[in-house]
Amino acid sequence: MKTRDLFGKEVIDADAKVIGRVEDCDLDISSASLLGIVVKSGFKRRLLVLPQDVAKIGDKIVLKITADKIRKA
């Protein structure tokens, strides 16, 4: 999957609550790896989801953790 395919996807936490949509990706260019997914939640709030916290990526991104465990970006 290409990172551009993630943009705009809805992100759902482990409690099946919508926390926002993918706004950006944090990449490590030297190792060509994904460091995190930036999720826009509300007007100003941005959250950083780590790859190990993602359970499934399909039409939506489903997380293994709840929204309160996600750190601010």
C-alpha positions as CSV (number, residue, x, y, z in Angstrom):
1,M,0.0,0.0,0.0
2,K,1.2,3.5,-0.8
3,T,1.2,6.2,1.9
4,R,-1.0,8.4,-0.3
5,D,-3.7,5.7,-0.1
6,L,-3.9,6.4,3.7
7,F,-4.8,10.1,3.4
8,G,-8.4,10.8,4.3
9,K,-9.2,7.4,5.7
10,E,-11.3,7.3,8.8
11,V,-9.6,6.1,11.9
12,I,-11.5,4.0,14.5
13,D,-10.2,3.2,18.0
14,A,-10.5,-0.2,19.9
15,D,-13.8,1.0,21.3
16,A,-15.2,1.4,17.8
17,K,-15.3,5.2,18.2
18,V,-14.3,7.4,15.2
19,I,-11.3,9.6,16.3
20,G,-10.7,11.4,13.0
21,R,-9.1,11.1,9.5
22,V,-5.6,10.6,8.3
23,E,-4.0,14.0,7.5
24,D,-0.3,13.2,7.1
25,C,2.3,10.4,7.5
26,D,5.6,10.7,9.4
27,L,8.3,8.9,7.4
28,D,11.9,8.1,7.9
29,I,13.4,8.7,4.5
30,S,16.8,7.0,5.3
31,S,15.1,3.7,6.1
32,A,12.0,4.1,4.0
33,S,9.8,3.3,6.9
34,L,6.6,4.7,8.4
35,L,7.1,6.2,11.8
36,G,3.5,7.3,12.4
37,I,0.2,8.4,11.0
38,V,-1.1,11.9,11.9
39,V,-4.8,11.9,12.5
40,K,-6.8,15.1,12.5
41,S,-9.4,15.0,15.2
42,G,-11.6,18.1,15.4
43,F,-10.6,21.5,14.2
44,K,-7.1,21.8,15.8
45,R,-6.3,18.5,17.5
46,R,-3.8,16.3,15.8
47,L,-2.8,12.8,17.1
48,L,0.1,10.6,16.2
49,V,-0.7,6.9,15.8
50,L,2.2,4.5,15.8
51,P,2.4,1.6,13.3
52,Q,2.3,-1.0,16.1
53,D,-1.0,0.5,17.3
54,V,-2.8,-0.3,14.0
55,A,-4.8,-3.5,13.9
56,K,-6.2,-3.4,10.4
57,I,-6.1,-1.1,7.3
58,G,-9.0,-1.4,4.8
59,D,-11.6,1.1,3.9
60,K,-11.0,2.4,7.5
61,I,-8.0,2.2,9.8
62,V,-8.8,0.2,13.0
63,L,-6.6,0.6,16.0
64,K,-5.6,-1.8,18.8
65,I,-5.8,1.0,21.4
66,T,-8.4,3.5,22.6
67,A,-8.3,7.2,21.9
68,D,-7.0,8.1,25.3
69,K,-3.8,6.1,24.7
70,I,-2.9,8.1,21.6
71,R,-0.4,10.9,22.0
72,K,-0.7,14.4,20.6
73,A,1.3,15.1,17.4
